[in-house]
Amino acid sequence: MPQPNMQQMLKQVQKMQADMARAQEELKSETVEATVGGGAVTVEVTGELVFKSIRIAPEAVDPDDPEMLADLVLAAVNQGLQAAQELQAKKLGAAAGDLGGLAGGLGGLGLPGF
């Protein structure tokens, strides 16, 4: 079995680290929005899973039914988190794209777990 080129593997690791750092920095400034209830509640979440805003339409506020508003806010928050997590997976997954080839190379080293 041929030995992996350690210099090449080190370069791949360094490139992947730089790509990951760049992707994580980009996630700080990217945001996603989630809207529920036909626009009644909208949340904005960064790629770092930080909520930037929650907007509630005045007509969504019914003093006789606060549970409905709570349900709408909860649904919007959950959708916003899911969208931000998908953004993270896309960005970080793209940055780690070389990992598959690298992992195959590490397997040739006989290291446990690779």
OpenMM code with the backbone's topology and positions (N, CA, C; nanometers):
from openmm import Vec3, app, unit

residues = "MET PRO GLN PRO ASN MET GLN GLN MET LEU LYS GLN VAL GLN LYS MET GLN ALA ASP MET ALA ARG ALA GLN GLU GLU LEU LYS SER GLU THR VAL GLU ALA THR VAL GLY GLY GLY ALA VAL THR VAL GLU VAL THR GLY GLU LEU VAL PHE LYS SER ILE ARG ILE ALA PRO GLU ALA VAL ASP PRO ASP ASP PRO GLU MET LEU ALA ASP LEU VAL LEU ALA ALA VAL ASN GLN GLY LEU GLN ALA ALA GLN GLU LEU GLN ALA LYS LYS LEU GLY ALA ALA ALA GLY ASP LEU GLY GLY LEU ALA GLY GLY LEU GLY GLY LEU GLY LEU PRO GLY PHE".split()
positions = [
    Vec3(0.0849, -0.1181, 0.0000),
    Vec3(0.0000, 0.0000, 0.0000),
    Vec3(0.0892, 0.1241, 0.0000),
    Vec3(0.0657, 0.2190, -0.0916),
    Vec3(0.1518, 0.3378, -0.0999),
    Vec3(0.1342, 0.4276, 0.0229),
    Vec3(0.2453, 0.4861, 0.0641),
    Vec3(0.2425, 0.5781, 0.1781),
    Vec3(0.1872, 0.7147, 0.1334),
    Vec3(0.1054, 0.7769, 0.2172),
    Vec3(0.0515, 0.9076, 0.1807),
    Vec3(0.1611, 1.0140, 0.1822),
    Vec3(0.1464, 1.1131, 0.0995),
    Vec3(0.2393, 1.2247, 0.0933),
    Vec3(0.2059, 1.3188, 0.2084),
    Vec3(0.2876, 1.3167, 0.3134),
    Vec3(0.2603, 1.3942, 0.4341),
    Vec3(0.2597, 1.5446, 0.4062),
    Vec3(0.3486, 1.5894, 0.3185),
    Vec3(0.3544, 1.7326, 0.2849),
    Vec3(0.2231, 1.7761, 0.2192),
    Vec3(0.1739, 1.6943, 0.1280),
    Vec3(0.0489, 1.7252, 0.0599),
    Vec3(-0.0683, 1.7237, 0.1589),
    Vec3(-0.0686, 1.6273, 0.2493),
    Vec3(-0.1758, 1.6200, 0.3486),
    Vec3(-0.1724, 1.7407, 0.4405),
    Vec3(-0.0542, 1.7865, 0.4791),
    Vec3(-0.0414, 1.9035, 0.5653),
    Vec3(-0.0949, 2.0273, 0.4935),
    Vec3(-0.0656, 2.0386, 0.3659),
    Vec3(-0.1171, 2.1518, 0.2887),
    Vec3(-0.2699, 2.1476, 0.2811),
    Vec3(-0.3262, 2.0273, 0.2652),
    Vec3(-0.4716, 2.0134, 0.2606),
    Vec3(-0.5341, 2.0554, 0.3942),
    Vec3(-0.4715, 2.0149, 0.5029),
    Vec3(-0.5229, 2.0501, 0.6359),
    Vec3(-0.5169, 2.2020, 0.6551),
    Vec3(-0.4063, 2.2628, 0.6172),
    Vec3(-0.3914, 2.4075, 0.6328),
    Vec3(-0.4930, 2.4830, 0.5468),
    Vec3(-0.5158, 2.4357, 0.4258),
    Vec3(-0.6154, 2.4996, 0.3389),
    Vec3(-0.7548, 2.4852, 0.3986),
    Vec3(-0.7850, 2.3653, 0.4495),
    Vec3(-0.9156, 2.3430, 0.5086),
    Vec3(-0.9348, 2.4327, 0.6306),
    Vec3(-0.8311, 2.4491, 0.7134),
    Vec3(-0.8412, 2.5365, 0.8299),
    Vec3(-0.8673, 2.6802, 0.7876),
    Vec3(-0.7991, 2.7260, 0.6854),
    Vec3(-0.8193, 2.8629, 0.6368),
    Vec3(-0.9600, 2.8789, 0.5797),
    Vec3(-1.0059, 2.7794, 0.5044),
    Vec3(-1.1416, 2.7841, 0.4479),
    Vec3(-1.2472, 2.7850, 0.5579),
    Vec3(-1.2259, 2.7044, 0.6620),
    Vec3(-1.3210, 2.6997, 0.7736),
    Vec3(-1.3241, 2.8339, 0.8471),
    Vec3(-1.2089, 2.8926, 0.8710),
    Vec3(-1.2024, 3.0217, 0.9401),
    Vec3(-1.2735, 3.1288, 0.8583),
    Vec3(-1.2527, 3.1259, 0.7272),
    Vec3(-1.3189, 3.2232, 0.6385),
    Vec3(-1.4700, 3.2025, 0.6407),
    Vec3(-1.5146, 3.0773, 0.6363),
    Vec3(-1.6577, 3.0475, 0.6386),
    Vec3(-1.7198, 3.0911, 0.7709),
    Vec3(-1.6493, 3.0667, 0.8815),
    Vec3(-1.7022, 3.1084, 1.0118),
    Vec3(-1.7118, 3.2603, 1.0211),
    Vec3(-1.6169, 3.3302, 0.9638),
    Vec3(-1.6213, 3.4768, 0.9636),
    Vec3(-1.7388, 3.5269, 0.8789),
    Vec3(-1.7620, 3.4624, 0.7655),
    Vec3(-1.8748, 3.5001, 0.6795),
    Vec3(-2.0083, 3.4776, 0.7507),
    Vec3(-2.0165, 3.3721, 0.8306),
    Vec3(-2.1418, 3.3413, 0.9011),
    Vec3(-2.1802, 3.4519, 0.9990),
    Vec3(-2.0824, 3.5273, 1.0482),
    Vec3(-2.1116, 3.6358, 1.1416),
    Vec3(-2.1984, 3.7435, 1.0767),
    Vec3(-2.1776, 3.7667, 0.9474),
    Vec3(-2.2478, 3.8763, 0.8816),
    Vec3(-2.3686, 3.8302, 0.8004),
    Vec3(-2.3834, 3.7008, 0.7809),
    Vec3(-2.4981, 3.6515, 0.7042),
    Vec3(-2.6166, 3.6287, 0.7960),
    Vec3(-2.7349, 3.6583, 0.7439),
    Vec3(-2.8566, 3.6392, 0.8234),
    Vec3(-2.9613, 3.5650, 0.7414),
    Vec3(-3.0517, 3.5025, 0.8136),
    Vec3(-3.1681, 3.4388, 0.7520),
    Vec3(-3.2913, 3.4921, 0.8236),
    Vec3(-3.4047, 3.4873, 0.7543),
    Vec3(-3.5311, 3.5293, 0.8124),
    Vec3(-3.6301, 3.4152, 0.8071),
    Vec3(-3.7167, 3.4127, 0.9061),
    Vec3(-3.8272, 3.3172, 0.9072),
    Vec3(-3.9525, 3.3955, 0.9430),
    Vec3(-4.0583, 3.3725, 0.8662),
    Vec3(-4.1850, 3.4419, 0.8873),
    Vec3(-4.2960, 3.3388, 0.8994),
    Vec3(-4.3836, 3.3580, 0.9964),
    Vec3(-4.4965, 3.2681, 1.0168),
    Vec3(-4.6247, 3.3498, 1.0296),
    Vec3(-4.7352, 3.2787, 1.0201),
    Vec3(-4.8647, 3.3433, 1.0383),
    Vec3(-4.8947, 3.4489, 0.9341),
    Vec3(-4.8511, 3.4246, 0.8117),
    Vec3(-4.8778, 3.5220, 0.7047),
    Vec3(-4.8143, 3.6574, 0.7301),
    Vec3(-4.7003, 3.6581, 0.7974),
    Vec3(-4.6305, 3.7839, 0.8251),
    Vec3(-4.6550, 3.8360, 0.9659),
    Vec3(-4.7272, 3.7592, 1.0466),
    Vec3(-4.7566, 3.8033, 1.1834),
    Vec3(-4.6297, 3.8151, 1.2678),
    Vec3(-4.5373, 3.7198, 1.2521),
    Vec3(-4.4127, 3.7210, 1.3290),
    Vec3(-4.2978, 3.6881, 1.2341),
    Vec3(-4.1914, 3.7694, 1.2420),
    Vec3(-4.0718, 3.7476, 1.1621),
    Vec3(-3.9506, 3.7562, 1.2531),
    Vec3(-3.8601, 3.6604, 1.2381),
    Vec3(-3.7350, 3.6641, 1.3138),
    Vec3(-3.6182, 3.6696, 1.2158),
    Vec3(-3.5102, 3.7308, 1.2625),
    Vec3(-3.3870, 3.7377, 1.1845),
    Vec3(-3.2764, 3.6783, 1.2706),
    Vec3(-3.2020, 3.5819, 1.2130),
    Vec3(-3.0993, 3.5082, 1.2860),
    Vec3(-2.9700, 3.5125, 1.2049),
    Vec3(-2.8575, 3.5308, 1.2740),
    Vec3(-2.7290, 3.5282, 1.2042),
    Vec3(-2.6849, 3.3844, 1.1823),
    Vec3(-2.5835, 3.3687, 1.0995),
    Vec3(-2.5248, 3.2377, 1.0764),
    Vec3(-2.4558, 3.1816, 1.1994),
    Vec3(-2.4378, 3.2646, 1.3011),
    Vec3(-2.3806, 3.2184, 1.4279),
    Vec3(-2.4899, 3.1830, 1.5288),
    Vec3(-2.6145, 3.1771, 1.4817),
    Vec3(-2.7303, 3.1424, 1.5647),
    Vec3(-2.7612, 3.2487, 1.6702),
    Vec3(-2.7380, 3.3745, 1.6360),
    Vec3(-2.7706, 3.4862, 1.7232),
    Vec3(-2.8922, 3.5570, 1.6644),
    Vec3(-2.9950, 3.5768, 1.7458),
    Vec3(-3.1150, 3.6463, 1.6984),
    Vec3(-3.0875, 3.7953, 1.6919),
    Vec3(-3.1143, 3.8530, 1.5766),
    Vec3(-3.0944, 3.9964, 1.5579),
    Vec3(-3.2238, 4.0726, 1.5820),
    Vec3(-3.3374, 4.0119, 1.5460),
    Vec3(-3.4635, 4.0829, 1.5655),
    Vec3(-3.5810, 3.9856, 1.5655),
    Vec3(-3.6866, 4.0299, 1.6317),
    Vec3(-3.8169, 3.9638, 1.6265),
    Vec3(-3.9174, 4.0754, 1.6009),
    Vec3(-3.9896, 4.0640, 1.4913),
    Vec3(-4.0906, 4.1647, 1.4564),
    Vec3(-4.2288, 4.1014, 1.4676),
    Vec3(-4.3172, 4.1718, 1.5354),
    Vec3(-4.4542, 4.1239, 1.5542),
    Vec3(-4.5481, 4.2281, 1.4950),
    Vec3(-4.6307, 4.1840, 1.4013),
    Vec3(-4.7278, 4.2751, 1.3398),
    Vec3(-4.8322, 4.3140, 1.4444),
    Vec3(-4.8732, 4.4400, 1.4479),
    Vec3(-4.9705, 4.4846, 1.5481),
    Vec3(-5.0991, 4.4014, 1.5498),
    Vec3(-5.1427, 4.3579, 1.4331),
    Vec3(-5.2666, 4.2799, 1.4282),
    Vec3(-5.2511, 4.1394, 1.4872),
    Vec3(-5.1263, 4.0980, 1.5121),
    Vec3(-5.1032, 3.9665, 1.5724),
    Vec3(-5.1219, 3.9697, 1.7239),
    Vec3(-5.1278, 4.0893, 1.7805),
    Vec3(-5.1412, 4.1028, 1.9247),
    Vec3(-5.2896, 4.1062, 1.9616),
    Vec3(-5.3368, 3.9961, 2.0182),
    Vec3(-5.4755, 3.9844, 2.0630),
    Vec3(-5.4724, 3.9608, 2.2132),
    Vec3(-5.5108, 4.0622, 2.2932),
    Vec3(-5.5039, 4.0465, 2.4382),
    Vec3(-5.5897, 3.9308, 2.4904),
    Vec3(-5.6873, 3.8873, 2.4120),
    Vec3(-5.7720, 3.7764, 2.4549),
    Vec3(-5.7133, 3.6403, 2.4178),
    Vec3(-5.6037, 3.6395, 2.3403),
    Vec3(-5.5448, 3.5124, 2.2974),
    Vec3(-5.3920, 3.5216, 2.2941),
    Vec3(-5.3289, 3.5445, 2.4106),
    Vec3(-5.1827, 3.5556, 2.4116),
    Vec3(-5.1124, 3.4253, 2.3738),
    Vec3(-5.1808, 3.3120, 2.3925),
    Vec3(-5.1202, 3.1837, 2.3583),
    Vec3(-5.0941, 3.1729, 2.2074),
    Vec3(-5.1825, 3.2290, 2.1271),
    Vec3(-5.1622, 3.2240, 1.9823),
    Vec3(-5.0350, 3.2991, 1.9438),
    Vec3(-5.0158, 3.4166, 2.0018),
    Vec3(-4.8949, 3.4932, 1.9722),
    Vec3(-4.7713, 3.4176, 2.0190),
    Vec3(-4.7786, 3.3572, 2.1364),
    Vec3(-4.6655, 3.2781, 2.1861),
    Vec3(-4.6339, 3.1634, 2.0909),
    Vec3(-4.7358, 3.0969, 2.0402),
    Vec3(-4.7147, 2.9869, 1.9457),
    Vec3(-4.6502, 3.0370, 1.8162),
    Vec3(-4.6944, 3.1526, 1.7688),
    Vec3(-4.6364, 3.2090, 1.6464),
    Vec3(-4.4893, 3.2455, 1.6673),
    Vec3(-4.4585, 3.3070, 1.7818),
    Vec3(-4.3192, 3.3428, 1.8106),
    Vec3(-4.2337, 3.2163, 1.8194),
    Vec3(-4.2830, 3.1160, 1.8880),
    Vec3(-4.2093, 2.9903, 1.9002),
    Vec3(-4.1857, 2.9268, 1.7631),
    Vec3(-4.2869, 2.9247, 1.6791),
    Vec3(-4.2716, 2.8670, 1.5451),
    Vec3(-4.1696, 2.9453, 1.4630),
    Vec3(-4.1738, 3.0774, 1.4710),
    Vec3(-4.0791, 3.1600, 1.3957),
    Vec3(-3.9366, 3.1387, 1.4452),
    Vec3(-3.9191, 3.1311, 1.5760),
    Vec3(-3.7858, 3.1084, 1.6336),
    Vec3(-3.7313, 2.9732, 1.5874),
    Vec3(-3.8132, 2.8706, 1.5939),
    Vec3(-3.7672, 2.7377, 1.5513),
    Vec3(-3.7329, 2.7350, 1.4029),
    Vec3(-3.8145, 2.7984, 1.3203),
    Vec3(-3.7847, 2.8038, 1.1767),
    Vec3(-3.6579, 2.8842, 1.1498),
    Vec3(-3.6404, 2.9930, 1.2235),
    Vec3(-3.5196, 3.0742, 1.2069),
    Vec3(-3.3941, 2.9976, 1.2444),
    Vec3(-3.4001, 2.9254, 1.3553),
    Vec3(-3.2856, 2.8436, 1.3959),
    Vec3(-3.2538, 2.7362, 1.2928),
    Vec3(-3.3574, 2.6718, 1.2425),
    Vec3(-3.3360, 2.5676, 1.1429),
    Vec3(-3.2718, 2.6258, 1.0171),
    Vec3(-3.3196, 2.7404, 0.9725),
    Vec3(-3.2628, 2.8036, 0.8529),
    Vec3(-3.1174, 2.8439, 0.8763),
    Vec3(-3.0860, 2.8957, 0.9950),
    Vec3(-2.9485, 2.9352, 1.0260),
    Vec3(-2.8575, 2.8128, 1.0347),
    Vec3(-2.9071, 2.7033, 1.0896),
    Vec3(-2.8279, 2.5801, 1.0965),
    Vec3(-2.8018, 2.5244, 0.9568),
    Vec3(-2.8998, 2.5347, 0.8696),
    Vec3(-2.8799, 2.4898, 0.7312),
    Vec3(-2.7757, 2.5768, 0.6618),
    Vec3(-2.7778, 2.7078, 0.6895),
    Vec3(-2.6769, 2.7980, 0.6336),
    Vec3(-2.5381, 2.7582, 0.6841),
    Vec3(-2.5274, 2.7289, 0.8143),
    Vec3(-2.3997, 2.6843, 0.8715),
    Vec3(-2.3509, 2.5574, 0.8026),
    Vec3(-2.4395, 2.4609, 0.7900),
    Vec3(-2.4013, 2.3334, 0.7295),
    Vec3(-2.3525, 2.3539, 0.5868),
    Vec3(-2.4198, 2.4404, 0.5146),
    Vec3(-2.3814, 2.4668, 0.3753),
    Vec3(-2.2446, 2.5336, 0.3695),
    Vec3(-2.2251, 2.6379, 0.4484),
    Vec3(-2.0989, 2.7121, 0.4462),
    Vec3(-1.9829, 2.6277, 0.4979),
    Vec3(-2.0024, 2.5656, 0.6130),
    Vec3(-1.8932, 2.4894, 0.6734),
    Vec3(-1.8691, 2.3592, 0.5984),
    Vec3(-1.9746, 2.3026, 0.5432),
    Vec3(-1.9587, 2.1809, 0.4635),
    Vec3(-1.8781, 2.2078, 0.3380),
    Vec3(-1.9028, 2.3224, 0.2760),
    Vec3(-1.8271, 2.3589, 0.1561),
    Vec3(-1.6809, 2.3829, 0.1916),
    Vec3(-1.6572, 2.4456, 0.3072),
    Vec3(-1.5194, 2.4733, 0.3490),
    Vec3(-1.4450, 2.3452, 0.3811),
    Vec3(-1.5157, 2.2429, 0.4267),
    Vec3(-1.4520, 2.1158, 0.4628),
    Vec3(-1.4576, 2.0161, 0.3475),
    Vec3(-1.4831, 2.0635, 0.2287),
    Vec3(-1.4993, 1.9763, 0.1132),
    Vec3(-1.3829, 1.8835, 0.0880),
    Vec3(-1.2620, 1.9254, 0.1213),
    Vec3(-1.1440, 1.8417, 0.0979),
    Vec3(-1.1274, 1.7349, 0.2047),
    Vec3(-1.2110, 1.7374, 0.3057),
    Vec3(-1.1956, 1.6430, 0.4159),
    Vec3(-1.2093, 1.4988, 0.3702),
    Vec3(-1.2993, 1.4743, 0.2745),
    Vec3(-1.3187, 1.3375, 0.2268),
    Vec3(-1.1900, 1.2787, 0.1713),
    Vec3(-1.1215, 1.3526, 0.0877),
    Vec3(-0.9959, 1.3047, 0.0324),
    Vec3(-0.8889, 1.2932, 0.1384),
    Vec3(-0.8901, 1.3860, 0.2318),
    Vec3(-0.7926, 1.3841, 0.3386),
    Vec3(-0.8138, 1.2647, 0.4290),
    Vec3(-0.9381, 1.2359, 0.4613),
    Vec3(-0.9673, 1.1232, 0.5499),
    Vec3(-0.9211, 0.9929, 0.4861),
    Vec3(-0.9382, 0.9813, 0.3547),
    Vec3(-0.8905, 0.8621, 0.2859),
    Vec3(-0.7403, 0.8491, 0.2975),
    Vec3(-0.6702, 0.9609, 0.2892),
    Vec3(-0.5267, 0.9606, 0.3032),
    Vec3(-0.4835, 0.9233, 0.4433),
    Vec3(-0.5576, 0.9697, 0.5434),
    Vec3(-0.5247, 0.9374, 0.6807),
    Vec3(-0.5467, 0.7887, 0.7083),
    Vec3(-0.6398, 0.7281, 0.6398),
    Vec3(-0.6646, 0.5861, 0.6596),
    Vec3(-0.5427, 0.5031, 0.6281),
    Vec3(-0.4622, 0.5479, 0.5359),
    Vec3(-0.3409, 0.4774, 0.5000),
    Vec3(-0.2350, 0.4801, 0.6080),
    Vec3(-0.2528, 0.5674, 0.7083),
    Vec3(-0.1564, 0.5753, 0.8167),
    Vec3(-0.1787, 0.4683, 0.9224),
    Vec3(-0.2955, 0.4037, 0.9169),
    Vec3(-0.3259, 0.3016, 1.0162),
    Vec3(-0.3627, 0.3602, 1.1513),
    Vec3(-0.4078, 0.4848, 1.1538),
    Vec3(-0.4470, 0.5472, 1.2787),
    Vec3(-0.5869, 0.5020, 1.3166),
    Vec3(-0.6119, 0.4768, 1.4451),
    Vec3(-0.7466, 0.4350, 1.4874),
    Vec3(-0.8487, 0.5436, 1.4547),
    Vec3(-0.9626, 0.5017, 1.4054),
    Vec3(-1.0703, 0.5959, 1.3751),
    Vec3(-1.0649, 0.6541, 1.2357),
    Vec3(-0.9614, 0.6209, 1.1605),
    Vec3(-0.9515, 0.6777, 1.0245),
    Vec3(-0.9566, 0.5680, 0.9223),
] * unit.nanometer
topology = app.Topology()
chain = topology.addChain("A")
for resn in residues:
    res = topology.addResidue(resn, chain)
    for name in ("N", "CA", "C"):
        topology.addAtom(name, app.Element.getBySymbol(name[0]), res)
